[in-house]
């Protein structure tokens, strides 16, 4: 997981603007690595991220598990899952929103899935 801080320390506002990314999501900025297991209410309260990015599926977790963890920890920001292809993106969105209704969820699909009809 990576933490990207976009607001300098010591600004008038006390809330940090942060992006947390998991797994293979790479962003170019300063970074702090923590594991999925380290995502706790305390960590999120301290960092106050506005946006979380993750791959749709990772070897240690999937989007549903991360959404549930974020919801349990009180996260109410934007959570974006990224995938190369998804056959049924509407189902993924509905499933995640059902599991974590207080989080704004977006699915970013990099390549359009093509269904084959024989």
C-alpha positions in Angstrom: 0.0 0.0 0.0 1.3 3.5 -0.8 0.3 6.8 0.8 0.5 9.9 -1.2 0.3 13.3 0.6 -0.8 16.2 -1.5 -1.1 18.9 1.2 2.0 20.1 3.0 2.3 19.6 6.7 1.5 22.7 8.7 -1.2 24.1 6.5 -4.1 25.9 8.0 -6.4 22.9 7.5 -5.8 20.0 9.8 -7.1 17.3 7.5 -4.6 15.6 5.3 -5.4 15.1 1.6 -4.1 11.6 1.0 -4.4 8.8 -1.5 -3.8 5.3 -0.4 -3.1 2.7 -3.0 -2.8 -1.1 -2.6 -1.1 -3.9 -4.5 0.1 -3.2 -8.0 -1.4 0.4 -8.2 1.6 2.7 -8.6 1.4 6.5 -8.2 4.3 8.9 -8.6 4.9 10.7 -5.3 6.3 10.1 -1.8 5.2 6.7 -0.5 4.6 4.8 2.7 4.1 1.0 2.4 1.7 -0.8 4.8 0.0 -4.2 4.4 -3.7 -4.9 4.0 -3.7 -6.2 7.5 -2.4 -2.9 8.8 -5.5 -1.0 7.5 -7.2 -0.1 10.8 -9.5 2.6 12.1 -6.5 4.2 13.8 -4.5 4.4 10.6 -7.4 5.9 8.7 -8.2 8.4 11.4 -4.6 9.5 11.6 -4.1 9.8 7.8 -7.7 10.8 6.8 -7.3 9.7 3.2 -9.8 11.2 0.6 -9.2 8.5 -2.0 -8.2 4.8 -1.9 -7.0 2.9 -5.1 -6.6 -0.8 -5.4 -6.5 -3.5 -8.1 -9.9 -5.3 -8.4 -8.2 -8.5 -7.4 -4.9 -8.9 -5.5 -3.2 -12.0 -4.1 -3.9 -10.8 -0.5 -7.5 -9.4 -0.9 -10.2 -8.5 -3.4 -12.2 -5.3 -3.8 -15.1 -6.6 -1.7 -12.8 -7.4 1.3 -11.1 -4.0 1.1 -14.4 -2.2 0.8 -15.7 -4.0 3.9 -12.6 -3.2 5.8 -12.7 0.5 4.8 -16.4 0.7 5.8 -15.7 -1.0 9.2 -12.9 1.5 9.8 -15.2 4.5 9.1 -13.8 5.5 5.7 -16.3 7.6 3.8 -14.2 8.9 0.9 -13.7 7.7 -2.7 -12.6 4.1 -3.3 -11.5 3.3 -6.8 -10.7 -0.3 -8.0 -8.7 -0.7 -11.2 -8.9 -3.6 -13.6 -7.8 -4.4 -17.1 -11.0 -6.0 -18.1 -14.4 -6.7 -16.3 -17.1 -8.7 -18.0 -20.0 -7.3 -15.8 -18.9 -3.9 -14.3 -22.4 -3.1 -13.1 -22.5 -6.2 -11.0 -19.2 -5.4 -9.4 -20.3 -1.8 -8.6 -23.6 -3.0 -7.1 -21.9 -5.7 -5.0 -19.4 -3.3 -3.6 -22.0 -0.5 -2.9 -24.1 -3.1 -1.2 -21.2 -4.1 1.1 -20.0 -0.6 1.8 -22.9 1.9 1.3 -21.1 4.8 3.0 -18.2 4.7 0.6 -18.3 6.3 -2.9 -17.1 3.5 -5.1 -15.8 3.7 -8.7 -14.6 1.0 -10.9 -11.9 2.0 -13.4 -11.7 -0.4 -16.4 -8.7 0.1 -18.5 -9.7 -2.1 -21.5 -13.2 -2.8 -22.6 -14.2 -6.5 -22.4 -15.4 -8.0 -25.6 -17.9 -10.8 -25.3 -17.8 -13.5 -27.9 -21.0 -14.9 -29.3 -20.6 -18.1 -31.3 
